Amino acid sequence: MQLSRLHFLLMVNLLFLVLGCFLDVSVLLLVFVPMLLPAVNALGIDLVHFGVLVVLNMMIGLIHPPFGMLLFVTKALTGIPIGEMMREGWMFMVMLLLLLLAMTVFPQIVLWLPQTMGYGLK
């Protein structure tokens, strides 16, 4: 498809955000991540960066309607309706999506600390 690293990561983010609304985290982790790893390696994307993006995508999927598992757990524990939780929590969702975008566009946000601790040095 002749995608750049950024375009590939943005498409992966979109895929995981959509699938995270309907599928369980274990399915995403065990089925879709291994399918994408050859493309990640071919494009030269750092595996730590990709792993952090995937985990953040799955975390957003856990709190995103319509099937966000953590929404149902919170509703069962507190009795607060899901609609009310989303009315109060939409700004957190927006901030998580902006963080995901920033981490995708600027991989140094993710890789600064590991590289400071010696990751990637030979």
MOBEL-V286760 format. One record per helix or strand. SS is the DSSP state (2 for helix, 1 for strand). FROM is the first residue (numbers start at 1). LEN is the number of residues. If there is no record, write none. Layout:
SS | FROM | LEN
SS | FROM | LEN
//
This chain:
2 | 5 | 16
2 | 25 | 19
2 | 47 | 17
2 | 69 | 10
2 | 82 | 24
2 | 108 | 9
//
